[in-house]
C-alpha cells in the first residue's frame, strides 16, 4: 500500500509519546501483513494476466488496429506498474511477518533501511499507476478526436513524475537521520512529514477529479460522432451511449474504491491528530492493505475485453493453434470485434450499431 503514515514507521522510534506510535499498541501487525500478502498476491496474478500477449481476431483496418494498439500499449504499462507495486507490497509484508518488525528497534539500522527502500519502491510504482490511469483517459479523448497518440509524453510523465514526487517526499522524511518522530512541533510536521502526504495524495486527487471530466468530454465527443455519421439518434444510439457511460463509470468507481480510504486516512490524521478515532484509523489501514494492491486485479477485470471470441490469451505453455480463425471470423464475432477495435474500452455497445463507425474509419 502507498500510505505516508505507514512510511513514518520506518523512522527510528521516539520515546513513545508520538500519537502515531501509540496506535501500534492496538494494531495487529501480523493480521495486517497477512492481508497485504493476500491482496498483493491477487494483484500480481491480475497484472500478469493483463500483461500476457493476446491473439486477437479482428479486422486489419488501419483505424481499428491503430486505436486498439494505442489502448493496449497503455494498459500493458499500467499493468507493469501494478505488478511491480504489488511485488513490493508482497515482499515487504512477507519479510515483515517473518523477519522484521514494522516498527524498527531503536538501534536497528537494517530494518530502517529495508523499510525506507521498500516504501520508496512501492510508492514509486503506485504513483506510476495513477499517472498511467490518467494517461489512458487522456488518450481516449485523443482517440475520439482522431489525434495522434502521445506515448512518449506518457512515458515521460509516468516514470519521471513519480520519481520526483517519491524522492522529494521520502527524502524530506528520512534524511539525514530517519528521526521523524523525535520532534512533535507543528513546524517539524509541516516541513518533514506533510510534503510526503502531498506527494502521495495530490496525484490521487488529480486523477479522481480529471478522469471523470475527461470521460465525460469523451462521451460528448462520441455522441457528436454518432449523430454526425448517422444523422439520427434512436434507441440503438442511446444504447451505445448508455454502454459507454457505464464502462467509463466502472473505471472511475474502481479507482475510487481502491484509493478513497487513503484520502480519508490522511484527512483524519491531519484534522483529528490529538483526538484520533483509533478504531477507525486501524480499520482504514486494513482497508488500504486490502484495496490498494487489488487495484491490479480490478484493472484486469475492467480493461479486458468482455466479448467472447474476440481475443485469446496466449499462455507460455500453449502452442498457438493456426486454425484460421483470424481469417474466417464469423459475422457475429466480426461485428463484435469491430466495435471493440474502434474504441478499446467500449466493448459493451450493441452489435447492430456497428455500422455507425465505418464512416469514421474511412476518414483516416
ZIHUKA-V940600 format. One record per pair of residues at least 24 apart in sequence whose C-alpha atoms are under 10 Angstrom apart, sorted by the first residue. I is the first residue (numbers start at 1). J is the second residue. Records with the same first field share a line. If there is no record, write none. Layout:
# ZIHUKA-V940600
I=J ; J
This chain:
# ZIHUKA-V940600
1=36 ; 39 ; 40 ; 85 ; 86 ; 88 ; 89 ; 90 ; 119 ; 122 ; 123 ; 126 ; 259 ; 262 ; 285 ; 287 ; 288 ; 289 ; 290 ; 291 ; 292 ; 293 ; 294
2=85 ; 89 ; 119 ; 120 ; 121 ; 122 ; 123 ; 124 ; 125 ; 126 ; 127 ; 200 ; 201 ; 259 ; 262 ; 288 ; 289 ; 292 ; 293
3=119 ; 122 ; 123 ; 196 ; 197 ; 200 ; 201 ; 262 ; 263 ; 265 ; 266 ; 285 ; 288 ; 289 ; 292
4=119 ; 123 ; 169 ; 170 ; 173 ; 193 ; 194 ; 195 ; 196 ; 197 ; 198 ; 199 ; 200 ; 201 ; 262 ; 265 ; 266
5=193 ; 196 ; 197 ; 262 ; 265 ; 266 ; 269 ; 285
6=102 ; 103 ; 115 ; 119 ; 285
7=102 ; 115 ; 116 ; 118 ; 119 ; 120 ; 123 ; 170 ; 173 ; 174 ; 193 ; 196
8=103 ; 115 ; 116 ; 119 ; 170 ; 173 ; 174 ; 178 ; 179 ; 180 ; 181 ; 193 ; 196
9=101 ; 102 ; 103 ; 104 ; 112 ; 115 ; 116 ; 178 ; 180 ; 181
10=101 ; 102 ; 103 ; 104 ; 109 ; 111 ; 112 ; 113 ; 114 ; 115 ; 116 ; 117 ; 118 ; 119 ; 173 ; 174 ; 178 ; 179 ; 180
11=103 ; 104 ; 105 ; 106 ; 109 ; 111 ; 112 ; 113 ; 115 ; 116 ; 173 ; 174 ; 177 ; 178 ; 179 ; 180 ; 181 ; 182
12=103 ; 104 ; 105 ; 106 ; 107 ; 108 ; 109 ; 111 ; 112 ; 174 ; 177 ; 178 ; 179 ; 180 ; 181 ; 182
13=103 ; 104 ; 105 ; 106 ; 107 ; 178 ; 179 ; 180 ; 181 ; 182
14=106 ; 179 ; 180 ; 181 ; 182 ; 183
15=106 ; 181 ; 182
16=181 ; 182
17=181 ; 182 ; 184
18=181 ; 182 ; 183 ; 184 ; 274
19=181 ; 184 ; 269 ; 273 ; 274 ; 275 ; 276 ; 278
20=181 ; 269 ; 273 ; 274 ; 276 ; 278
21=103 ; 181
22=278
23=276 ; 277 ; 278 ; 279 ; 281 ; 282
24=102 ; 103 ; 278 ; 282
26=278 ; 279 ; 282
27=278 ; 279 ; 281 ; 282 ; 283 ; 285 ; 286
28=282 ; 286
29=93 ; 96 ; 97 ; 101 ; 102 ; 103
30=93 ; 96 ; 97 ; 98 ; 101 ; 102
31=97 ; 286
32=93 ; 97 ; 282 ; 285 ; 286 ; 287 ; 288 ; 289 ; 290
33=89 ; 90 ; 92 ; 93 ; 94 ; 95 ; 96 ; 97 ; 98 ; 102 ; 286 ; 289
34=90 ; 93 ; 94 ; 97 ; 289 ; 290
35=90 ; 93 ; 286 ; 287 ; 288 ; 289 ; 290 ; 291
36=86 ; 89 ; 90 ; 91 ; 92 ; 93 ; 94 ; 286 ; 287 ; 288 ; 289 ; 290 ; 291 ; 292 ; 293 ; 294
37=86 ; 87 ; 89 ; 90 ; 91 ; 92 ; 93 ; 94 ; 97 ; 289 ; 290 ; 293
38=90 ; 93 ; 289 ; 290 ; 293 ; 294
39=86 ; 89 ; 90 ; 288 ; 289 ; 290 ; 291 ; 292 ; 293 ; 294 ; 295 ; 296 ; 297
40=82 ; 83 ; 85 ; 86 ; 87 ; 88 ; 89 ; 90 ; 91 ; 93 ; 289 ; 290 ; 291 ; 292 ; 293 ; 294 ; 295 ; 296 ; 297
41=83 ; 86 ; 87 ; 89 ; 90 ; 293 ; 294 ; 296 ; 297
42=86 ; 290 ; 293 ; 294 ; 295 ; 296 ; 297 ; 298
43=79 ; 82 ; 83 ; 84 ; 85 ; 86 ; 87 ; 89 ; 90 ; 291 ; 292 ; 293 ; 294 ; 295 ; 296 ; 297 ; 298 ; 299 ; 300
44=79 ; 80 ; 82 ; 83 ; 84 ; 85 ; 86 ; 87 ; 90 ; 293 ; 294 ; 295 ; 296 ; 297
45=83 ; 86 ; 294 ; 296 ; 297 ; 300
46=79 ; 82 ; 83 ; 294 ; 295 ; 296 ; 297 ; 298 ; 299 ; 300 ; 301
47=75 ; 76 ; 77 ; 78 ; 79 ; 80 ; 81 ; 82 ; 83 ; 84 ; 86 ; 294 ; 295 ; 296 ; 297 ; 298 ; 299 ; 300
48=76 ; 79 ; 80 ; 82 ; 83 ; 296 ; 297 ; 300
49=79 ; 296 ; 297 ; 300 ; 301 ; 304 ; 313 ; 314 ; 315
50=75 ; 76 ; 77 ; 78 ; 79 ; 80 ; 83 ; 296 ; 297 ; 299 ; 300 ; 301 ; 303 ; 304 ; 313
51=75 ; 76 ; 77 ; 78 ; 79 ; 80 ; 83 ; 300 ; 313
52=76 ; 312 ; 313 ; 314 ; 315 ; 316
53=311 ; 312 ; 313 ; 314 ; 315 ; 316
54=310 ; 311 ; 312 ; 313 ; 314 ; 315
55=310 ; 311 ; 312 ; 313 ; 314 ; 320 ; 326
56=309 ; 310 ; 311 ; 312 ; 313 ; 325 ; 326 ; 337 ; 341
57=309 ; 310 ; 311 ; 312 ; 324 ; 325 ; 326 ; 327 ; 328 ; 329 ; 330 ; 333 ; 334 ; 337 ; 338
58=309 ; 310 ; 311 ; 325 ; 326 ; 327 ; 328 ; 329 ; 333 ; 334 ; 335 ; 336 ; 337 ; 338 ; 339 ; 340 ; 341
59=326 ; 327 ; 329 ; 334 ; 335 ; 337 ; 338 ; 341
60=326 ; 327 ; 338 ; 341
61=338 ; 341 ; 342 ; 361 ; 362
62=342 ; 361 ; 362 ; 364
63=143 ; 146 ; 338 ; 341 ; 342 ; 343 ; 358 ; 360 ; 361 ; 362 ; 363 ; 364
64=337 ; 338 ; 339 ; 340 ; 341 ; 342 ; 343 ; 344 ; 357 ; 358 ; 361
65=338 ; 341 ; 342 ; 344
66=143 ; 148 ; 149 ; 341 ; 342
67=139 ; 140 ; 143 ; 144 ; 146 ; 148 ; 149 ; 340 ; 341 ; 342 ; 343 ; 344
68=143 ; 340 ; 341 ; 342 ; 343 ; 344 ; 345
69=341 ; 344
70=136 ; 139 ; 140 ; 143 ; 148 ; 149 ; 150 ; 151 ; 343 ; 344
71=136 ; 137 ; 139 ; 140 ; 143 ; 149 ; 303 ; 341 ; 343 ; 344 ; 345
72=136 ; 303 ; 304 ; 344 ; 345
73=136 ; 151
74=132 ; 133 ; 135 ; 136 ; 139 ; 151 ; 154 ; 155
75=132 ; 133 ; 135 ; 136 ; 299 ; 300 ; 303 ; 304
76=132
77=128 ; 129 ; 132 ; 133 ; 155 ; 158
78=125 ; 126 ; 128 ; 129 ; 130 ; 131 ; 132 ; 133 ; 135 ; 136 ; 158 ; 296 ; 299
79=129 ; 132 ; 295 ; 296 ; 297 ; 299 ; 300
80=125 ; 128 ; 129 ; 296
81=122 ; 124 ; 125 ; 126 ; 127 ; 128 ; 129 ; 130 ; 132 ; 158 ; 159 ; 296
82=122 ; 125 ; 126 ; 127 ; 128 ; 129 ; 130 ; 292 ; 293 ; 294 ; 295 ; 296 ; 297 ; 299
83=125 ; 126 ; 129 ; 293 ; 296 ; 297
84=121 ; 122 ; 124 ; 125 ; 126 ; 129
85=118 ; 119 ; 121 ; 122 ; 123 ; 124 ; 125 ; 126 ; 127 ; 128 ; 129 ; 292 ; 293 ; 296
86=122 ; 125 ; 126 ; 292 ; 293 ; 294 ; 295 ; 296
87=121 ; 122 ; 293
88=117 ; 118 ; 119 ; 120 ; 121 ; 122 ; 123 ; 125 ; 126 ; 293
89=118 ; 119 ; 121 ; 122 ; 123 ; 289 ; 292 ; 293
90=122 ; 293
91=118
92=117 ; 118 ; 119 ; 122
93=118
109=178
112=174 ; 178
113=174 ; 178
116=170 ; 171 ; 173 ; 174 ; 178
117=170
119=166 ; 170
120=163 ; 166 ; 167 ; 169 ; 170 ; 171
121=163 ; 166
122=166
123=162 ; 163 ; 165 ; 166 ; 167 ; 170 ; 199 ; 200
124=158 ; 159 ; 160 ; 161 ; 162 ; 163 ; 164 ; 165 ; 166 ; 167 ; 200
125=158 ; 159 ; 162 ; 163 ; 166
126=162 ; 200 ; 204 ; 292 ; 293 ; 295
127=158 ; 159 ; 161 ; 162 ; 163 ; 165 ; 166 ; 199 ; 200 ; 201 ; 203 ; 204
128=155 ; 157 ; 158 ; 159 ; 160 ; 161 ; 162 ; 163 ; 203
129=158 ; 159 ; 162 ; 204 ; 295 ; 296
130=158 ; 162 ; 203 ; 204 ; 205 ; 206 ; 207 ; 208 ; 255
131=155 ; 157 ; 158 ; 159 ; 161 ; 162 ; 203 ; 204 ; 206 ; 207
132=157 ; 158 ; 159 ; 207
133=158 ; 207 ; 211 ; 251 ; 252 ; 255 ; 299
134=158 ; 203 ; 204 ; 206 ; 207 ; 208 ; 210 ; 211 ; 214
135=207 ; 211
136=211 ; 214 ; 345
137=207 ; 210 ; 211 ; 212 ; 213 ; 214 ; 215 ; 218 ; 248 ; 251
138=210 ; 211 ; 214 ; 215 ; 218
139=214 ; 218
140=214 ; 215 ; 217 ; 218 ; 219 ; 343 ; 344 ; 345
141=214 ; 215 ; 216 ; 217 ; 218 ; 219 ; 221 ; 222
142=218
143=218 ; 342 ; 343 ; 344
144=217 ; 218 ; 219 ; 220 ; 221 ; 222 ; 225 ; 342 ; 343 ; 360
145=218 ; 221 ; 222 ; 225
146=360 ; 361 ; 363 ; 364
161=203
162=199 ; 200 ; 203
164=199
165=195 ; 196 ; 198 ; 199 ; 200 ; 202 ; 203
166=196 ; 199 ; 200
167=196 ; 199
168=195 ; 196 ; 199
169=193 ; 194 ; 195 ; 196 ; 197 ; 198 ; 199 ; 200
170=195 ; 196 ; 197 ; 199
171=195 ; 196
172=196
194=270
197=263 ; 266 ; 270
198=266
200=262 ; 263 ; 266
201=259 ; 260 ; 262 ; 263 ; 266
202=263
204=255 ; 256 ; 259 ; 260 ; 262 ; 263
205=256 ; 259 ; 260 ; 263
207=252 ; 255 ; 256
208=252 ; 253 ; 255 ; 256 ; 259 ; 260
209=252
211=248 ; 251 ; 252 ; 255
212=248 ; 249 ; 251 ; 252 ; 253
214=248
215=244 ; 245 ; 247 ; 248 ; 249 ; 251 ; 252
216=245 ; 248 ; 249
218=244 ; 245 ; 248
219=244 ; 245 ; 248
222=343
225=356 ; 357 ; 359 ; 360
226=353 ; 356 ; 357 ; 359 ; 360
227=356
228=356 ; 359 ; 360
229=355 ; 356 ; 357 ; 358 ; 359 ; 360
230=353 ; 355 ; 356 ; 357 ; 359
231=356
236=349 ; 350 ; 351 ; 352 ; 353
237=349 ; 350 ; 352 ; 353 ; 356
238=349 ; 350
239=348 ; 349 ; 350 ; 353
240=346 ; 347 ; 348 ; 349 ; 350 ; 351 ; 352 ; 353 ; 354
241=346 ; 348 ; 349 ; 350
242=348 ; 349
243=346 ; 347 ; 348 ; 349 ; 350
244=343 ; 345 ; 346 ; 347 ; 348 ; 349
245=346
246=346 ; 348
247=302 ; 303 ; 345 ; 346 ; 347 ; 348 ; 349
248=302 ; 345 ; 346
250=302 ; 303
251=298 ; 299 ; 301 ; 302 ; 303 ; 345
254=291 ; 294 ; 295 ; 298 ; 299 ; 301 ; 302
255=291 ; 292 ; 295 ; 298 ; 299
257=287 ; 288 ; 291 ; 292 ; 295
258=287 ; 288 ; 289 ; 290 ; 291 ; 292 ; 293 ; 294 ; 295 ; 296 ; 298
259=287 ; 288 ; 291 ; 292 ; 295
260=284 ; 287 ; 288 ; 291 ; 292
261=285 ; 286 ; 287 ; 288 ; 289 ; 291 ; 292
262=287 ; 288 ; 289 ; 291 ; 292
302=345
303=344 ; 345 ; 346 ; 347
304=344 ; 345 ; 347
305=337 ; 340 ; 344 ; 345 ; 346 ; 347 ; 348
306=340 ; 345 ; 346 ; 347 ; 348
307=333 ; 336 ; 337 ; 340 ; 347 ; 348
308=333 ; 336 ; 337
309=333 ; 334 ; 336 ; 337
310=334 ; 335 ; 336 ; 337 ; 338 ; 340 ; 341
311=337
